Amino acid sequence: MGLKLRYARPARAAVAAAVLALALAGCSPTSYRYQARGTLALPAGDAGAVLYWRGDEGRLWYGKAYARPDSGAVLRVCGEPSLVFVAGDGDTLRLDSGSGDTVVGEIRDAAGVATVDPPRRVRAGALCGVVRAGGVPVATGALTEGVQPELVFLCANARRPQRYPAPGAYLFAAVSKSVAREGGDPEPCPAR
Amino acid sequence: MPVDFSRQPRVLVVHGVQAGSDSDVESRTQIRKLIDRSLAKSHLQRDFEVAGFFYEDINDRAQRFYRTIGRALTRGEPLAGRALALVIDLFGDVVSAAADTGTAREIRAGLRSAIVEAYRQRRQLVLVAHSLGSFYALAVLGELMKTNNYFAGDDRATWPVQGLVTLGSPLGLDVRIGDLRVFDKLAIVPVRGADFEVFPWHNYFNRLDPVVSGRLFGNPISVSAGRGPVEKRYGDDTDAAHWLLRGHAVTSGKQWLFAHTAYWRNSKIGDRLVDMLWG
């Protein structure tokens, strides 16, 4: 009887904590992966690339509906380090300049990128690219299944010529969506 | 001893609040996996090292007295004893950092020493810090930037740390425990005389992470333009100091404290580190 009393309260607390933890773990949104494939014109030749991000959809542990995407997206490029698009004003996706980058293009309108000559050295964090759909800069939330993103690049780097594709706009294939699994993030290189 | 960018770079990982000991910390292994996976997916081969800065044993030594008291109070009640030991471990880690105790100073000195050691080896170094570790990382960066020995303007070869990545950071919280201000706002020190280079700080957070939001039950925070609590609290200061603070709201299919530990499996962090090291 003494043992029962001694362990009853902490045991109940442990069970309650375990039930709460199970609820939090089990009643979670589903993680989805969004991706769009394309080809970039790098100085050394064309390279396959894939723009990807994730999003949660479902319900929280207390039942409320919840759907949010990542704020940014990663561009994996075959044979090159990734480029990371982050959320800027209005959550629209932008690519920051890095160390030693120069601006060699500027967006004139929905149609074209004009050459900047001579190239202009910029402080890191300047605009080097955007993601558009229908000619308009977009956030990840607007890149739903079937939408074709257009990636616009504006910079170059003399020390790392392969860092950026030739300035201009690159239309990628339509966004696809699938349930995300660990280790299942996309490969940018074409299947052999 | 300027940094030689052709040498093997190092990623130094600073863990957050932990139970257990230094040997239980797996953060270094997890970051290694993320970078390896990112490189493999892009068909890249690069040589690099991931090192961990471990300080859980330092914290445990400081909490020994309280653990002894805890054991005495809960003698004969093993469940309660274990729960109390865990609370002392986790709560004690946070209080040490907040109160700037001798333990916190010892931890900062150890981290500073690990960074300077890599610099003496002329190696490029990127700092990754999770949770409470981000408080120590930012504090030590400020200490290094205040000296005249490092961070000489646009010459990145004089930068012992090339960039900071924080995961699940509570730096955006302004809370008090009694008179103790937890996560006091740290000073952001400018890189002197830099015209083109900015110090990059990439902060990854989940809207459902209670350590980020301070919301006990993890209800989501609203985010605009990638700005979460850290960006709102530090954004003006980092802009003025010519740092580049970028917030990255990420998702994981997890919520509450499970979201707080899910960063270690987020492939985008591996991609970001690859960009910072070789981009």
Interface residues (C-beta under 8 A of the other chain):
Chain A: R6 Y7 P10 A11 A13 A14 L24 A25 S28 P29 T30 S31 W53 R54 G55 D56 L60 W61 Y62 K64 Y66 R68 P69 D70 S71 G72 V74 R76 V77 C78 G79 E80 P81 S82 L83 V84 V86 A87 G88 D89 G90 D91 D96 G98 S99 R121 V122 R123 A124 G125 R160 R163 A180 E182 G183 D185 P186 E187 P188 C189
Chain B: R37 S38 K41 S42 H43 L44 G76 E77 L79 A80 A83 R156 D195 F196 E197 V198 P200 R207 L208 F217 G218 N219 P220 V223 S224 A225 G226 H242 L244 R246 G247 H248 A249 V250 T251 S252 G253 K254 Q255 W256 L257 F258 R265 S267 K268 D271 R272 V274 D275 L277 W278 G279
